[in-house]
Amino acid sequence: MINPQNIALIIRMQRQLWHRRWHRRAAFKQHDRALQNCFSDTGANVCDRINHLTEYFWQAQQRYLHHDGTLAYYPGAGSIYGARNDGIEGVTRLLPLWAAYCNSPLADPEVKKTMAAAISNALLNGTNPQHPGYWGDVSHKSTLICEAGDIALALWLIKDSLWHDFNGQQQSQVLRWLKQVIGKQTADSNWHLFVILVDKVIQALDPEYQFCSMDRYQRIKAFYKGNGCFTDGENGAIDLYNAWAFHYCLYWLNKIDPSFDSGFITRAMVDFCAWYQYLFTDQGVVLFGRSLCYRMAAPAPLLMASELSPGQYPSGVALTALDSCWRYFISQGGVQLGRPSQGIFEDDLRWLDPYSGPASAFWATRSLVVFYHQSITTDWQQTSPQPLPALQRSVDIRVAEAELDVTTIPKQHRSIVTFYNHKKSVADMVIKPQTTREKLRQLLYGVASRPSNNLLKQGIKIFDSTLSSYR
């Protein structure tokens, strides 16, 4: 039964959908083929390929960007949070990439100039309560807490450049918006990291501010089980959120404040990559857990480990992992219409969690953010790609903390992860389709209503780099 509260929600979400429809642009697809051709040319320079990809994303965002500069309406299936939240993600999830690119010696000067203007525009309009493009006030458990992590990181990345172009009032405005995040309630999971990251960035930019999220950091450390593995919450899974959430955020915390907890962060990263590095092949990467549309972020830990422990993790191996991961998924239709697709390969809603919208998968660019940031000190142009460890030797590693075994078969260009306490085979997996009732509810409420198909949660035992389970 629909009550008055539901009616208010329906009206709000339908208005947001109307706004999206009114401002939507024709799909950016004219450069999809050129991108695929670029990444199929294995003789091309890796840095040139990555620059091509970044500029492709940049051109697409300019197509989809709302005139306020704080929303970008990408084509695709919406999330449970509504069209406005999806549009905000279309800007915020790319801000760190633009900021890292602008700092990089690999950046094209003209592209850098226009990117810098867009970053400033988004930050100043999005945090201004008087502007039509205002992102909104941050409330308890708001999705803006999540997006604030990317906004804060972008701000820290431009601290020595664009930040100084803001006058005192503008700096105060941006920091005032970010300070709303501190003390807000979140899920008891990796979400604590967003608040911690925002808190650290504010401390770095405001000399009078005192960091106050140490209790949240201790809670994150309570999730640590060893061997680089964090559970996502007290009873959560150990999955690839370790790669693109836990270790990614910890890396940036260490960069922002090397005195914070460098010893633990470095040890955890090094221990994680000791087994994680074997998940990558030149014909796919092992994927398991939720949010698999972030899949191209998977190489980020290898890049970070190559900086923290270069003797153990050569930068040439990390570069190969980055290049081969993006190249593989692009060849399978994983980037189209100016954004990472909503699935594993092409758009496929069976593998898109209900909380993910058209631009959510831009967290896949987290590997690119690290790449460009490291280009300041690492000459990627002179770095020779090195073979992936999984293609060099056969291994059989037990990671007891995650209850999994990692096996490589170099001759088959294949890596396998076996959850040894799970009982179900791929033949037992259940893929739930969207029901007619869900489709009608989605139409009425104006937000996503679809099932989540998490094979790890189902208890599937074996995952391998061929990704055959997801086809």
LINBELJO-V502032 format. One record per residue. N is the residue number from 1. D_FIRST is the distance of its C-alpha to the first C-alpha in Angstrom with 2 decimals. Layout:
((N D_FIRST) (N D_FIRST))
This chain:
((1 0.00) (2 3.79) (3 6.31) (4 10.04) (5 11.09) (6 9.11) (7 10.56) (8 13.87) (9 13.84) (10 13.23) (11 16.03) (12 18.29) (13 18.10) (14 18.58) (15 21.53) (16 22.96) (17 22.79) (18 24.53) (19 27.15) (20 27.77) (21 28.18) (22 30.47) (23 32.66) (24 32.71) (25 36.16) (26 37.69) (27 37.58) (28 40.53) (29 42.06) (30 45.67) (31 46.92) (32 45.10) (33 48.14) (34 50.56) (35 48.64) (36 48.74) (37 52.44) (38 53.15) (39 51.65) (40 53.29) (41 56.68) (42 57.57) (43 60.86) (44 59.28) (45 59.28) (46 56.18) (47 55.98) (48 56.15) (49 53.23) (50 51.10) (51 52.06) (52 51.19) (53 47.71) (54 47.16) (55 48.40) (56 46.16) (57 43.11) (58 44.55) (59 45.09) (60 41.57) (61 40.04) (62 42.17) (63 40.65) (64 37.01) (65 37.59) (66 36.07) (67 38.88) (68 37.94) (69 38.86) (70 35.91) (71 33.43) (72 34.15) (73 31.74) (74 32.72) (75 31.55) (76 29.25) (77 25.80) (78 23.77) (79 22.57) (80 19.40) (81 20.96) (82 21.06) (83 23.97) (84 25.82) (85 26.13) (86 27.30) (87 29.82) (88 31.11) (89 31.78) (90 33.80) (91 36.25) (92 36.17) (93 36.51) (94 39.67) (95 41.30) (96 43.16) (97 44.53) (98 45.83) (99 47.33) (100 49.01) (101 50.32) (102 51.80) (103 53.75) (104 55.03) (105 58.55) (106 57.02) (107 55.14) (108 56.20) (109 57.40) (110 55.78) (111 52.38) (112 52.66) (113 53.34) (114 50.26) (115 48.05) (116 49.34) (117 48.43) (118 44.87) (119 44.49) (120 45.74) (121 43.52) (122 40.35) (123 41.27) (124 42.33) (125 39.51) (126 36.70) (127 37.77) (128 38.54) (129 35.87) (130 37.54) (131 37.32) (132 34.59) (133 34.55) (134 33.88) (135 31.91) (136 30.18) (137 30.48) (138 30.17) (139 27.68) (140 27.14) (141 26.09) (142 26.11) (143 27.04) (144 29.88) (145 31.57) (146 31.93) (147 33.24) (148 35.55) (149 37.45) (150 38.51) (151 39.20) (152 41.39) (153 43.22) (154 44.00) (155 45.27) (156 47.54) (157 48.86) (158 50.00) (159 51.37) (160 54.96) (161 54.42) (162 51.65) (163 50.74) (164 54.16) (165 53.56) (166 50.77) (167 52.19) (168 51.59) (169 48.72) (170 46.95) (171 47.48) (172 46.12) (173 43.02) (174 42.21) (175 42.95) (176 40.97) (177 37.84) (178 38.50) (179 39.18) (180 35.55) (181 34.82) (182 37.11) (183 35.53) (184 31.93) (185 29.80) (186 29.32) (187 28.41) (188 31.30) (189 32.68) (190 34.73) (191 32.83) (192 35.44) (193 37.93) (194 36.41) (195 36.99) (196 40.44) (197 41.46) (198 40.42) (199 42.28) (200 45.40) (201 45.47) (202 45.24) (203 48.08) (204 50.12) (205 49.79) (206 49.92) (207 53.08) (208 51.92) (209 48.66) (210 48.40) (211 46.30) (212 43.86) (213 41.72) (214 44.12) (215 41.73) (216 39.26) (217 42.17) (218 43.18) (219 39.67) (220 39.99) (221 43.37) (222 41.88) (223 39.98) (224 43.37) (225 44.63) (226 47.84) (227 49.15) (228 47.17) (229 43.82) (230 40.86) (231 37.68) (232 34.62) (233 33.63) (234 34.92) (235 33.63) (236 33.09) (237 34.82) (238 38.18) (239 37.67) (240 38.66) (241 36.95) (242 40.36) (243 41.95) (244 39.85) (245 38.37) (246 40.44) (247 43.93) (248 43.27) (249 42.23) (250 45.00) (251 47.51) (252 46.67) (253 46.79) (254 50.24) (255 51.28) (256 50.12) (257 51.81) (258 54.20) (259 54.98) (260 51.41) (261 51.40) (262 53.33) (263 54.77) (264 51.50) (265 49.80) (266 52.81) (267 53.21) (268 49.57) (269 49.73) (270 53.04) (271 51.91) (272 48.70) (273 50.62) (274 53.17) (275 50.85) (276 48.29) (277 51.03) (278 51.37) (279 47.92) (280 49.21) (281 51.10) (282 52.13) (283 49.83) (284 46.56) (285 45.25) (286 43.43) (287 39.71) (288 37.30) (289 34.16) (290 31.39) (291 31.60) (292 34.31) (293 34.07) (294 36.29) (295 38.96) (296 41.85) (297 41.75) (298 43.10) (299 46.79) (300 46.34) (301 47.53) (302 50.71) (303 51.51) (304 50.95) (305 53.02) (306 55.81) (307 56.14) (308 55.88) (309 58.09) (310 59.95) (311 62.50) (312 59.89) (313 57.51) (314 59.51) (315 58.02) (316 59.09) (317 56.77) (318 53.84) (319 54.63) (320 54.68) (321 51.32) (322 49.78) (323 51.38) (324 50.77) (325 47.09) (326 46.33) (327 48.72) (328 47.12) (329 43.53) (330 44.66) (331 46.59) (332 43.45) (333 41.39) (334 39.91) (335 40.56) (336 39.72) (337 38.63) (338 39.93) (339 37.78) (340 37.50) (341 35.40) (342 31.90) (343 33.00) (344 36.27) (345 38.33) (346 36.91) (347 33.25) (348 31.33) (349 27.65) (350 28.13) (351 29.90) (352 27.91) (353 25.74) (354 22.30) (355 23.72) (356 26.58) (357 26.86) (358 29.75) (359 32.18) (360 31.25) (361 34.02) (362 36.62) (363 37.00) (364 39.18) (365 41.75) (366 42.31) (367 45.30) (368 46.68) (369 46.31) (370 48.50) (371 50.92) (372 51.55) (373 51.83) (374 54.37) (375 56.31) (376 57.76) (377 59.76) (378 59.66) (379 61.47) (380 59.12) (381 61.44) (382 64.18) (383 62.02) (384 62.75) (385 59.79) (386 60.41) (387 59.20) (388 55.98) (389 56.67) (390 54.73) (391 57.17) (392 60.21) (393 60.02) (394 58.39) (395 56.59) (396 54.64) (397 53.08) (398 51.03) (399 48.57) (400 47.85) (401 45.51) (402 43.10) (403 44.01) (404 45.12) (405 48.33) (406 49.38) (407 51.76) (408 53.47) (409 55.30) (410 57.32) (411 58.80) (412 55.37) (413 54.09) (414 51.30) (415 49.63) (416 47.53) (417 45.31) (418 44.89) (419 42.54) (420 44.82) (421 42.43) (422 39.83) (423 40.12) (424 38.25) (425 40.00) (426 38.71) (427 38.55) (428 35.86) (429 33.50) (430 29.99) (431 28.72) (432 25.00) (433 24.21) (434 21.12) (435 18.89) (436 17.59) (437 13.97) (438 15.14) (439 16.99) (440 14.16) (441 12.05) (442 15.41) (443 16.02) (444 12.88) (445 13.08) (446 16.87) (447 17.59) (448 18.80) (449 16.85) (450 19.72) (451 21.39) (452 24.36) (453 27.51) (454 29.85) (455 32.83) (456 34.32) (457 31.27) (458 31.43) (459 34.97) (460 36.94) (461 40.58) (462 42.42) (463 41.85) (464 44.64) (465 45.70) (466 45.54) (467 41.72) (468 41.69) (469 38.47) (470 36.58) (471 38.04))
